[in-house]
Amino acid sequence: MRVCAIVPPSQAALIAVLALFSLSCVPDFPGRKAGEITVVPPATPPLSRPVLGYGVISVTYTRVTAEPSQAALSLGYFRRGSVVEVVERRSVSHGEFAESWVFVEGAYLGWLREDAIQIYDNEARAKTAAESLAQ
């Protein structure tokens, strides 16, 4: 069974007028051509969030450095199970091999070797992982 809706001419005209009116209410912006539509994309998590993820220190302790290098100034240490925000990743080449480093924010602001940390996409997962390391 097929049902068709018939719109009286007066309602169809009203709908058309309202549609045209709503389009004419869009404000003009400097530099925009007439009839051009400005589209602003919504913020997406990978592009808009300030951190790449949350990390849990997975080794007994690890040194935080001022630069992504073993020879850099030591700023302090994180112990196993510490949760930090991961802000940046960087690969540093040393001749034929490369090391992966992460810039973190926590009790210290500095660089850690990536092999000393497990990275999670949200803080809740990182905290759950940290609790399991404590046991």
N, C-alpha and C positions, 0 to 999 in steps of 0.2 A: 504494500500500500504506500503510495506516494502522497506526501502532503505538501502543498505549495502555499506560500504565504503571499497574499496580494496586498500591496501597500496602496492605500488610496492616493490619488494624485496630490492632494494637499499635503500629506505627510511626506511624500517623496520630495516635493519641492522644499519643504521645511528642512529635511535632512541635507539636501544639496546646499541650501543657503547656510546652514550651520557649519558644514564642512568647509565651505569657501571662507566663511568668517573666521574659523579657527586657524586656517592657513594664513590669513591676512594679519593675524595678531602676533605673528612671530616677529620679534624686534630685529631691526637691521643693525649689523655690526660693521665698524669701520673696516674697509678692505674687502668686504663681502660683496660679490656681484649679485644683482637682482635675480631672484629665483634660486640662488645657490643655498643649499642646506648645509648647516654646520653640524657635524657629528662629533660628539665628545665620547670616546670610549670609556666604559666603566673601568675603575682601577682593578687590576688583576693581581692576585697575590704574588706571583713571581716577579712582577715588575714594581710593585708598590710597597711591599713589606721591607722593613729596614734590615732584616736578618735573613740569611739563607736557611737557617735551621737552628736547632738546639743540640748541643753536644754534651756527651757524658764522658768524662775521663775514664778510660778503660785500663790504664796501667797503674801500678802502685802510686807513682807520682810522676809528674812531668814538669819540665821547666818552661816558663813563659819568657819569651825573648822580645827585645825591642824591634828586631828585624827578622825576616824569615831566613835565619842562618844559625847553625850550631855555634858559631863564633861570636854571635851578637851578645850584647849586654843582657844579663839575666835580670828580670823584673820580679821574679818570685816563682812559686810552685803551686800547682793544683794537685790535689790528692784524688785517688780513685773514687769515683762516684760523684765528683763535683759536676754541677750542671752549668753550662756557659752558653751564651748566644754566639753563634757563628756568623760573622759579618762578611767575611771574604775568604776566597780560596785562591791559592797561588802555587804554581809549579816553578821550582827553582832548579836550573840545570847546573850540574857540577861535572864538566867534562862529558863523559859518556852516560852518566846516569842523572836522574832528576828526583827531587824530593818534593812531596806535596805538603804544603803548610796551610794553616787556617788562622785567620785573624779573629780573636774572640774578645768578648766583653763579659766580665764576671767580676771577681774580686780584683783581678788585674785586667788591663787592656793591653793585649800583645799577641804574639805569634806562638803557635804550637805546631809540632809536627802532626800531620793528619793521621799517622798510624797510632797515635796515642789517644785518639778520640773516636767515639761512635756518634754519628750525626743522625738526628731524627728530624722529621718535618714539623713537629710541633712540641711545645714545652711539656704538655701532659705526657706524651710518650717518653720523652727524655727523663722526666721525673720517675716514671714507672720503671724504666731501665736502671736508673740510679739506685732505686730501692732494691731491685733484685741483685745488684752488685754488692750491696751492703750485707746481704745475708750470707 
